[in-house]
Amino acid sequence: MASDNRIGPPSFGSERDMLRAFLDYHRATLAMKCEGLTDEELRQQSMPPSTLSLLGLVRHMAEVERAWFRRVFEDNDVPMVWSDEIDFQAAYDASASTRDEAFAAWEAEVESSRRIEREAESLEQAGYQPRWGEEVSLRMVMIHVLLEYGRHNGHADFLREGVDGTVGA
């Protein structure tokens, strides 16, 4: 794994700045866990019956970013990246995917999410979560996505160790 170039979140700041910084830190963590690996290594699955892989996690997080930012705050009907039925599990099937394809989709969704967050007037900005059928705040969305990254970066730790023995932050 390459050197750790992540920017750590600040110890002090506004709620919005802290949420933004922690999200970016976790996004950078997922990217770091995938650094230096081939497509084949990124597709390496954990242990049966799981089909989880690092590339699958990147694909899944592209869906998470889209579902929680674009679909909530811009277009409730925008199609998902990897499935027609809003099936988050479909993203885990990375058997035919490549690093370039998965990272291009994920990075595009991250940039869209950052833009939506920057353009929002406050953390109280309301959006409509179509899967739940209710309004949610930008604060709730940022916290939810941050928790998704935290959970899946834990998976990424184990997956990376299984690929080449690399452990650490």
C-alpha positions in Angstrom: 0.0 0.0 0.0 1.3 3.5 -0.9 2.1 6.1 1.7 -0.7 7.6 3.7 -1.5 10.9 2.0 -4.9 11.4 3.7 -5.7 14.7 5.3 -6.9 14.0 8.8 -10.0 15.8 10.1 -9.5 18.8 12.2 -9.8 18.7 16.0 -12.0 21.8 16.0 -14.4 23.3 13.5 -18.0 23.9 12.7 -20.3 20.9 12.5 -20.5 21.1 8.7 -16.7 21.4 8.4 -16.2 18.4 10.6 -18.7 16.3 8.7 -17.2 17.3 5.4 -13.7 16.5 6.6 -14.6 13.1 8.1 -16.4 12.1 4.9 -13.4 13.1 2.8 -11.0 11.3 5.2 -13.1 8.1 4.8 -13.3 8.5 1.1 -9.5 8.8 0.9 -9.2 5.7 3.2 -11.2 3.6 0.7 -9.0 4.8 -2.2 -5.9 4.1 -0.1 -7.0 0.5 0.6 -7.1 -0.1 -3.1 -3.8 1.6 -4.1 -1.2 -0.5 -5.8 -3.5 -3.5 -6.6 -4.2 -5.0 -10.0 -7.8 -5.4 -11.3 -7.5 -9.1 -10.4 -6.4 -8.4 -6.9 -9.2 -5.8 -6.5 -11.7 -8.4 -7.6 -10.4 -11.0 -5.1 -13.2 -12.1 -2.9 -13.2 -12.6 0.9 -14.3 -16.1 1.8 -17.3 -18.1 0.5 -20.1 -17.6 0.4 -19.3 -13.9 0.4 -18.6 -12.2 -2.9 -17.3 -9.1 -1.3 -14.2 -7.6 -2.8 -12.4 -4.2 -2.7 -13.7 -3.4 -6.2 -17.2 -4.4 -5.1 -16.9 -1.9 -2.2 -15.9 0.9 -4.5 -18.8 0.1 -6.8 -21.2 -0.1 -3.8 -20.0 3.3 -2.4 -20.7 4.8 -5.9 -24.3 3.7 -5.4 -24.4 5.0 -1.8 -23.2 8.4 -2.9 -25.7 8.6 -5.7 -28.6 7.3 -3.7 -28.0 9.6 -0.8 -27.0 12.8 -2.5 -28.2 12.9 -6.1 -31.4 11.0 -5.7 -32.3 12.8 -2.5 -31.4 16.4 -3.4 -31.5 16.6 -7.2 -33.4 13.9 -9.0 -35.4 11.2 -7.2 -35.6 9.2 -10.4 -32.0 9.3 -11.5 -31.0 5.7 -12.3 -28.5 3.9 -10.0 -25.1 3.2 -11.4 -25.1 -0.6 -11.4 -28.7 -1.7 -11.1 -32.1 -0.9 -12.5 -33.9 -2.0 -9.4 -32.0 0.0 -6.7 -30.3 -3.1 -5.6 -27.2 -2.1 -3.6 -26.1 -5.8 -3.6 -25.7 -5.8 -7.4 -22.8 -3.4 -7.1 -20.8 -6.0 -5.2 -20.6 -8.2 -8.3 -17.3 -6.8 -9.6 -16.4 -10.0 -11.6 -16.5 -8.1 -15.0 -15.5 -4.7 -13.6 -12.2 -2.9 -13.8 -10.5 -0.4 -11.6 -10.9 2.3 -14.2 -14.6 1.7 -14.6 -15.4 1.4 -10.9 -13.2 4.4 -9.8 -14.5 6.6 -12.6 -18.1 6.0 -11.4 -17.2 6.4 -7.7 -15.1 9.5 -8.2 -17.9 11.1 -10.3 -20.5 10.4 -7.6 -18.2 11.8 -4.9 -17.7 15.0 -6.9 -21.5 15.3 -7.4 -22.0 14.7 -3.7 -19.4 17.4 -2.7 -21.1 19.9 -5.1 -24.5 19.2 -3.7 -23.2 19.7 -0.2 -21.4 22.9 -1.0 -24.4 24.4 -2.7 -26.8 23.6 0.1 -27.5 26.6 2.3 -27.3 24.7 5.6 -27.3 21.2 7.1 -31.1 21.7 7.5 -31.5 21.6 3.7 -34.3 19.1 3.1 -34.3 16.5 0.4 -36.7 13.7 -0.3 -35.5 10.1 0.3 -37.7 8.1 -2.2 -36.9 4.7 -0.7 -38.2 5.9 2.7 -41.0 8.1 1.3 -40.0 11.0 3.6 -37.9 14.2 3.8 -34.4 14.0 5.3 -31.9 16.7 6.1 -28.4 17.2 4.6 -27.1 16.6 8.2 -28.8 13.2 8.3 -27.5 12.3 4.8 -23.9 13.2 5.6 -24.0 11.3 8.9 -25.6 8.3 7.2 -23.0 8.2 4.4 -20.1 8.7 6.9 -21.4 5.7 8.8 -21.5 3.7 5.5 -17.9 4.5 4.8 -16.8 3.6 8.4 -18.5 0.3 8.1 -17.2 -0.6 4.7 -13.7 0.7 5.4 -13.6 -1.9 8.1 -14.4 -4.5 5.5 -11.7 -3.0 3.2 -9.1 -3.5 6.0 -9.8 -7.2 6.1 -10.0 -7.5 2.3 -6.7 -5.8 1.8 -5.0 -7.9 4.4 -6.4 -11.0 2.6 -5.0 -9.8 -0.8 -1.4 -9.1 0.2 -1.1 -9.0 4.0 -1.1 -5.2 4.2 -2.6 -3.9 7.5 -2.9 -0.5 9.0 -4.8 2.7 8.8 
